Amino acid sequence: MERKSLLPYLLILPAFAYLLFFVGYPLVQALFLAFTKNGVFSLDTVRKTISDYYFWSALKYTIALAIAIVPTQLALAVVLALIMNRFFRGRDLAIYALVIPLTISDVAAGLIWYSMLSPYGFLNKLLINIGIISQPIYFFGYQFRSMEFLAIVLAEVWRATSIVFVIILAGLQMISKEYLEAADVFGASYWMKLRRIVIPMLKPSIQSALIIRTLFAMQVFGIVWILAGRDIPVLAGEGFYQLTEIHDYGVASIYALVIAGLSILLGALYIKFLRAEYLEVKV
């Protein structure tokens, strides 16, 4: 009897040990580096960080990129999942093509889009050859930061929409056809079924997709570094810069803690406001 009572704890022990070693210890170390100086509690590192122009600029651009990228990816993923949830010839090949960008690293994706959007890249050559433009469109450079921002959004949407699409498609396939058939019997239109049945039952999948995608959006770095460098600072990029170039481990820890704090806050909001109604017990 005692062995059976200990079995659940033994099963979760490896996962707990992993979290403790790879999440718990770095978190404690980051807090120590951020809030101590010469072994004594101090806010000097915090004051130094928040007085830096790049900190607020990085915070602004990180949030702006998340606002631009995550909802766009979710909307696009839902549309693609609804299309791919139907059976048609070549469906499996289409799904395979849609998930290919998921296999590409962010650095490789950044290099691909840099070569496409450069003044003499594929996009500019195509537009010039078909007569739409006469001069190249410039996407990169400090004076073209708005275009750099657009390039980052395009590259991230292309690269990482796949993960949201896969989660939403899996959620769609878990919805019982009996609900939809019952709605057909009562004469419900496609849009009514989508609004009253499909979307509410997709909430757990949407919640999971948003949490995962937002976590990655808060950590966006490789594509930004390739396409814009420090023209568009982001939290992860500035943390990397402080760690590797300035060697200020305290400031780098502050950036890491801000990323963690934002991720936890947004995750909590998703859990609170995207709870599936059909899973709730109403008294």
Sequence and secondary structure as in RCSB ss.txt:
>XXXX:A:sequence
MERKSLLPYLLILPAFAYLLFFVGYPLVQALFLAFTKNGVFSLDTVRKTISDYYFWSALKYTIALAIAIVPTQLA
LAVVLALIMNRFFRGRDLAIYALVIPLTISDVAAGLIWYSMLSPYGFLNKLLINIGIISQPIYFFGYQFRSMEFL
AIVLAEVWRATSIVFVIILAGLQMISKEYLEAADVFGASYWMKLRRIVIPMLKPSIQSALIIRTLFAMQVFGIVW
ILAGRDIPVLAGEGFYQLTEIHDYGVASIYALVIAGLSILLGALYIKFLRAEYLEVKV
>XXXX:A:secstr
 HHHHHHHHHHHHHHHHHHIIIIIHHHHHHHHHHHEETTEE  HHHHHHHTSHHHHHHHHHHHHHHHHHHHHHHH
HHHHHHHHHTS  TTHHHHHHHHHGGGGS HHHHHHHHHHHHSTTSHHHHHHHHTTS SS     SGGGHHHHHH
HHHHHHHHHHHHHHHHHHHHHHHHS HHHHHHHHHTT  HHHHIIIIIHHHTHHHHHHHHHHHHHHHHT  HHHH
HHTGGGS  HHHHHHHIIIII  HHHHHHHHHHHHHHHHHHHHHHHHHS  GGGS   
